[in-house]
Amino acid sequence: MTEQEWLQAWLVAAGVVALAALALALLARRRARRAETALASLAERLAVLESPATAAASPVAADVATTYVITGLGSDDEPAATAPLARPIDGRLFADIVARETVVKAASWSHGLRRALSPESRNRIRFHVRQETKQAGRERRAEMKQALREFRARERDGVRPVSEDVA
């Protein structure tokens, strides 16, 4: 190898190392930003949780004689709520929640199917179907016997059967 080839090899190696260092620095910066935003949101939540509850209850304490209706929509006199009920979430957190929910549903469905299609379950179902089929046959035979008894009794009495639709 000539001196120029060595130099080129060293330059390529240095370029690869510099590129890797740049990628690592960008990843570290992104992680730091995420950590800062998470810390800020946690600090905000902690401040809300540690705020005294008497500040929210003070309007009620001032107007003790006022009657409050649970189903009331409020009036123009009352100030609007300052804190939003729901906060927007990050897209990655939303995707994580959706993915976890999907995985949980898929796992529960697969467990249910595996349990429903197990040999014990199939045998129990087959047993109950056979029992119900036998019971239906017994009932049909009993109805047929009863119908024949009534028909023969009418014939003995000499009563002509009224044409009726027996379906």
C-alpha positions in Angstrom: 0.0 0.0 0.0 1.2 3.4 -0.9 1.3 6.4 1.4 -1.6 8.0 -0.4 -3.8 4.8 0.1 -3.0 4.8 3.8 -4.0 8.4 4.0 -7.3 7.8 2.2 -8.0 4.8 4.5 -7.3 7.0 7.6 -9.6 9.7 6.2 -12.4 7.3 5.6 -12.0 5.8 9.1 -12.0 9.3 10.6 -15.1 10.2 8.6 -16.9 7.1 9.8 -16.0 7.8 13.4 -17.1 11.5 13.1 -20.4 10.4 11.5 -21.0 7.9 14.3 -20.1 10.6 16.9 -22.5 13.0 15.3 -25.3 10.4 15.3 -24.7 9.6 18.9 -24.7 13.3 19.8 -28.1 13.8 18.0 -29.6 10.8 19.8 -28.3 12.1 23.2 -29.8 15.6 22.4 -33.1 14.1 21.5 -33.1 12.0 24.8 -32.3 15.1 26.8 -35.2 17.0 25.2 -37.6 14.2 26.0 -36.3 14.1 29.6 -36.8 17.8 30.0 -40.3 17.8 28.6 -41.2 14.8 30.8 -39.7 16.6 33.8 -41.6 19.8 33.0 -44.9 17.9 32.7 -44.3 16.0 35.9 -43.5 19.2 37.7 -46.7 20.8 36.4 -48.7 17.7 37.5 -47.1 17.8 40.9 -47.9 21.5 41.3 -51.5 20.8 40.5 -51.6 17.9 43.0 -49.9 19.9 45.8 -52.1 23.0 45.4 -54.4 23.5 48.3 -57.9 22.2 47.9 -59.3 25.2 49.8 -58.8 27.5 46.8 -61.2 25.4 44.8 -63.7 25.2 47.7 -63.7 28.9 48.5 -66.6 29.9 46.1 -68.7 27.3 47.8 -67.8 28.4 51.3 -68.7 32.0 50.4 -72.2 31.2 49.1 -73.3 28.6 51.6 -77.0 29.6 51.3 -76.9 29.1 47.5 -78.5 25.9 46.3 -76.5 23.9 43.8 -78.1 21.7 41.2 -75.9 18.8 40.0 -77.5 18.8 36.6 -77.2 22.6 36.1 -75.2 23.8 33.1 -74.0 26.9 35.0 -74.8 30.5 34.6 -73.0 33.6 33.3 -72.1 34.6 36.8 -69.9 31.6 37.4 -66.3 31.8 36.1 -65.3 29.2 33.6 -63.0 26.4 34.6 -59.4 27.5 34.1 -57.7 24.1 34.0 -58.5 21.9 31.0 -59.9 18.5 31.7 -57.8 16.7 29.1 -54.4 17.5 27.9 -53.0 16.7 24.4 -50.6 13.8 24.4 -47.6 13.2 22.3 -48.0 11.1 19.1 -45.5 8.5 20.3 -47.4 8.1 23.5 -50.7 7.7 21.6 -49.2 5.1 19.3 -47.8 3.3 22.4 -51.2 3.3 24.1 -53.0 2.1 20.9 -50.4 -0.7 20.4 -50.6 -1.9 24.0 -54.4 -1.9 23.8 -54.3 -3.9 20.6 -51.8 -6.4 22.0 -54.0 -6.9 25.1 -57.1 -7.4 23.0 -55.3 -9.8 20.7 -54.0 -11.8 23.6 -57.4 -12.0 25.2 -59.1 -13.0 22.0 -56.4 -15.7 21.4 -56.8 -17.0 24.9 -60.6 -17.1 24.5 -60.4 -18.9 21.2 -57.9 -21.4 22.5 -60.1 -22.1 25.5 -63.3 -22.3 23.4 -61.7 -24.7 20.9 -60.1 -27.0 23.6 -61.1 -30.6 23.5 -62.9 -30.4 26.9 -65.0 -27.5 25.7 -65.9 -29.2 22.4 -66.8 -32.5 24.2 -69.0 -30.6 26.6 -70.8 -28.8 23.8 -71.2 -32.0 21.9 -72.7 -33.7 25.0 -75.2 -30.8 25.5 -76.2 -30.8 21.9 -76.9 -34.6 22.0 -78.9 -34.2 25.2 -81.0 -31.4 23.7 -81.5 -33.4 20.5 -82.7 -36.4 22.4 -85.1 -34.2 24.5 -86.5 -32.6 21.4 -87.1 -36.1 19.9 -88.9 -37.2 23.1 -91.1 -34.2 23.0 -91.9 -34.7 19.4 -92.9 -38.3 20.0 -95.0 -37.3 23.0 -96.8 -34.7 20.9 -97.4 -37.2 18.1 -98.8 -39.7 20.6 -101.1 -37.1 22.1 -102.3 -36.0 18.6 -103.0 -39.6 17.6 -105.0 -40.2 20.9 -107.1 -37.1 20.2 -107.6 -38.1 16.5 -108.7 -41.7 17.5 -111.0 -40.3 20.3 -112.7 -38.1 17.7 -113.1 -41.0 15.3 -114.7 -43.1 18.0 -117.1 -40.4 19.0 -118.1 -40.0 15.4 -117.2 -36.4 15.2 -115.9 -35.3 11.8 -112.7 -33.3 12.1 -113.0 -29.7 11.2 -110.7 -28.9 8.4 -107.9 -27.0 10.1 -104.5 -26.1 9.1 -102.2 -28.2 11.2 -98.7 -27.1 10.3 
